[in-house]
């Protein structure tokens, strides 16, 4: 059950993670929180590429999780790069100015390029 909420692929210097939920609302954010924290802790010092292309909507609690994950990774010398934002999510990130706090890339190739790995 829990294993199906977050797909994680080790890509050497980076970790590619895809939440398998349609939105990060109060319920799904509560379910995802331990998975995001665990991923951040296990990925200490590494880059996490977070694919949000399946996420159609994010409530404030979901944005809070992304900020927390970003802080955990930065504290360990790692980095979070989110990509694949749907228009509604991109607009919300811009309005809340989270796009100035989080590293945002358009797709996985841009995300890899953002930390110097290039396309694979």
N, C-alpha and C positions, 0 to 999 in steps of 0.2 A: 504494500500500500504506500508507504512513505517513499520508497525508492522510485516511484513513478512521478513524483512531484518535481524533480530536478534531474535532468540528464547532464552528466559531466563527462567530458572527454579530456584526457591529458594530452597536451600537444607540446611536450618538452618544456620550453621556457614559459609557456602559457597554459592556462586551463580554460577550455571552452565550456560554458554552462548555459543550459537552456531551461528556464522554468516551464513546466508543462501544465500551466493553468492559464485560463483565458483572461484573467485580470488579477490585479493585486488589490483586492478590497479588504475589509476588516477580517473576514473569515479566512480567505486564502493567504493573507499576509501573516496571520497568526500561524497557519499551517507551514508556511514557507520559512518563517523566522529561524527555526533551529537548523534548517538546511542551509540557509544563507550564512549563518554564523559558523556552522561546521565547515562549510566550503572556505570561508575566509580564514579560519584557523588552520585548516589543512593546507591552504595555499599561501601560507606566510612567506613573504619575500618574493612572490611570483606575481605574474599578471593574470588577472581573471577577465576573460572576454565574456560578457553577459549578453546573450542573445535575447532581446525582448520583442522579437518580431511576432510572437504569438500572443503578446499582451495587448489587449485592445483598450484597457482602461486601468489607471492606477489612482487609488485614493491616497490621501496624505499619509496614512500609516504605511502604505507600500513605498512611497518616496522616502519615508523615514528609514525603512529597512535598507534601501539602496545607499543612503547616506551613512548608515551604521556600518554596512559592509565596506564602503569606501574608506571609512575611518579605521576599521580594523586592519584592512590591507595596508594602508599607508603607515600605520604604526609598526608594522612588521617589515617595512621596506618594499611592500608589494604595491600593486596598482589595480584599479578597477576601470575597465573600459566597457561602456554599454553601447549596444548597436542594434540596428533593425527597428528603430522606433516607428510605430504607426503614427499617422498624422495627429490624432487626438492626444496621444501620449507626448509626442514632440512639442505640441502646443502647450500642454500643461507644464512640461519641463521648462519651456521658455518663459511662460508667464510667472512661474514661481522662481525663476532664475537658477534652477538647479542645473541647467546646462552650463552654468559658469562654475559650479562646484564639482560636477561629475564630468569625466571625459566621455564625450559622445562621438561615436563614429556612425557613418551611414550604413555600412555593411561589414561583414566579417573581414573582407580584404582590407578595408580602411582601418578596422580595429587592429589587425595585425601590423599594418604599416605604422600606426600610431605609437607602437612600442618597438618598432624596428625589426619585426620578424619577416615582413614582406609576405606576399601571397604564397599559399601552399596548395 
